[in-house]
Amino acid sequence: MSKPFFTVYCLIIYAFLLAPIAVVVIASFNAGAFLTFPPQGLSFRWYLVFFNNEVFMRAIRTSLWIATLTMVISGIIGTMAAMFYVTHAGKLKETVRVAMLAPLLLPEVLTAISLLFFVYSVGLGTQNLVGMIVGHVLITLPFVFINVSASMESYDPAWSLAAQSLGAGRFTRFRRIMLPLIKPGVIGGCLFAFIISFDVFTISFMLKGVGMSTLPIQLFDYLRTNFTPEAAAVSTCSIVLTMAVVVISEKVLGLRIHRF
Amino acid sequence: MTEVSIEKLTKDYGQGPAVNSISIRIAEGEFISLLGPSGCGKTTTLKMIAGFEDATEGAIRFDGRDVVHVPVEKRDIGMVFQNYALFPHMTVEKNLAFGLEMRKLPKDEIRTRIAKVLDMVQLTGYSERYPRQLSGGQQQRVALARALVIEPKILLLDEPLANLDAKLREEMRVFIRDLQRRVGITTVYVTHDQAEAMTMSDRVVVMFGGRIAQIGTPSDIYERPANLEVAEFVGQVNIIRGKVGNRVVSTAFGDVPVSGDFADGAELMLALRPEAVELLPINSGATGAPAKVLSSYYSGSLVDYRLELATGAVVNVQTFPRTRFADGDQVLVHAPSDRFWPLGIVA
């Protein structure tokens, strides 16, 4: 493929991927009363409406809270699973991998319905966030697992052995040697977990309690009866939040993102 | 300084012993090499001394204290790995400090010790570099420094020169040996390279199939090998056969007196190293067996000849290239009778 042709080709793909986002963002600055494109005049009107909408604000707080908890829990379990998978699974390696990736292969709606049965049969119910977080952890786990095990593949077990010969116990070896070296994979996996949890609809919809709402559910609910640019403003804020998480973790934690 | 004593050490992974009841006593400050082909159990033995592998049976004593149940991190060993295993996210200084921090030494002592060890391995000024910014030889010296800076009881090296090119390998041999002498630390060195083992060690342990074939000084191993396997593993060797009669073996080189109890009429194998054989012109009038030059290989300081004796036997001879013989030349070969070493009776 010649170079100019390749450049054009790439530009078209990027345009294809980013155009919907651009449309939403532009539409959110609409001054008119209906969600239309191109917008009729520019204003921050709908952002003000959104920020003063207590229902949306509560939903966004719930979503952030769930995404944070999901990221932490999924990050810990997924990292441990990846460590086991790479260093100790032995003959079970393939089985462990398939089991860990199973949530990706099953239709999300099936997972959601089974989880709903599950939380009620163990007496957990949907009155609190526990069931929802279990669900979110379940579907985000494969992303942490894939990212961490990929960075574990380039981890030389001799590094741990060397640390051990120098007098480091199990925990010190993990904290001072392994964790810093698999950090890109752990952070990448955690970001995935956060973003997916923030974005997921089906699982949240099934496992939410009465009167509880996450941002995607609230948005869906809103769009059933309303068609104002406020929806675009909500979406834009959601996009900005997600990107902020990525950018801040890159700046603060020095993440090199290989697989985005 | 620590004396290490290995007693009837055995490792069995379930398919027969990988290391089979070996015993070695390593004196304080001694440099011992475990030499053998891959799969002979030398690395497994080293891992058991380090504590990375549990011993199935037997004892490992550091100054009389059995350490078999002491975990690696409490065993106080310094280990150099084949690929160095330097921590890639730490500078040279941090790599060196790691073991000292584990020992909870005060900061200024850590600094003094690092400066001292860097000087010892001639890397002063490299403390802020990362491992990837160093050459293979420099990484090797950092790995050595990291193992030594903690002043361990014993230094263990697992084929540390295997990844270096030939010239650097020879430099590092001398470097490691000198450093070990200066520090005076008891050292176990694993290698499959006989030249490495010979040039560096006080004593060499030759292992085959999980067992010790011979323990001895480099000259013991080379000149007085315990059996055919050892003789062939440690350098080139000619196997000369002959019948025993009256404490003398008659060979193509003439009669060779042998000490040891061999029955008359038995066929004996004698080891004869290529450089022990002298080559003389056919008309020199000296005593010797006539032979024909089959081929010769010139390598600068030495020439290797392949010769055919009148009996049809082929011998390899290594000489200095003072007098050169051409392929097809008739020559006289002579070997002093004390350069033959009996390896045993032909089975």
Interface residues (C-beta under 8 A of the other chain):
Chain A: D156 A158 W159 L161 A162 A163 Q164 S165 L166 G167 A168 G169 T172 R176 I177 P180 L181
Chain B: A50 F52 V72 E73 K74 D76 I77 G78 M79 F81 N83 A85 L86 F87 P88 H89 F98 G99 M102 R103 R146 A147 I150
